[in-house]
Amino acid sequence: MTSRPARPPHQLPSVLDICPHLHRRVRRTAIEIRRLVDALIADFPDSAFLAREPGAAEWMDTTPYDHVAADLIVSARAFSQALSALDDPP
């Protein structure tokens, strides 16, 4: 594993800088989130579009499962962004 570059002295450390033991778990979780989203999109192709454009449900022929998958994609992406924020200093 490569070492991460040091932060400038005037910048506060990120959560992952303070708690490096979380780095591995965060990385694994991010990978699993990507796999989940990819699987949802593969099984429910319309869900990816619904996740980006919820209003499209009015004119698209979708199933209730597409909507559930779209909601899960939106939530998974928000969770992934929150995980990424752990590496950004406040």
N, C-alpha and C positions, 0 to 999 in steps of 0.2 A: 504494500500500500504506500502511496506517495504521501509525503507530508504536505500539509496545507500551508500556503504562504502566511507569514505573520501579518497581523493587522497593524495599521499605523498606531503609534502610542496614544494619539488623541481620540481614537475611536473606541467605543465600548465593545467588548467582546460579544459574540453571538451566543445563543443558548448552547449550540454545539461546541463552541470554544470552551465554554464553562463546564459542560458535561460531555466530554468526548465519548463516553461509553454509550451515549444515545445515537451517535453517528451511524453505527452499523444497523441498529433497529430502524432508524428513520429511512436509511437507504433501502433496506429490505421491504419496508412498508410501502415506500414509493414505487418500488418495482411491482409489488402485488396490486397496488391500485391501478397501475398502467395495464397489467394483465386483465384485471377485472373489467376495466373500461373497454379494452380491446375485445374481450369475450362478449360483452353486452352488445357492442356495435356489430360484431360478426353475427350474432344470433337475432338481433333486432335492428337491422340497418336504419330504419326510419328514426330510431331513438336518438341517433347522433344529431340529426337535423332538428328534431324536437328539442333537444337539449340546448341547441343554439338559438332556435326560433320557436318558443313555446306557442306563439300565436298561429303557427302553421297548422296546428291541430284542427283548426276550424275548416280548412279546405282539403286537408290530407285524409286519405282513407287509412286510418291507423287502428290498432287494437289497443285494448287497455294495457296490455303488456308493454307496448311501445312507450306508453306514458310512464309506467313504473320504471322501466329501464332508463328513460330520459331523466327522470327525477334522481335516480341513483347515479347516473353519469354526472349530473350537476353537483350532487353532494360529494362524490368521489373527487371531482376536480377541485372543489373548494377545500377539501381535506388535504389534497396534495399541495395546494398553494399554502395552506397553513403550515404544513411540514417544511416546505421550502423557506418559509419565513423564519424558522428556527435557526437558519444559517445566516440570517441578516441581522446585523446589530441594530439595536433600537435607535 
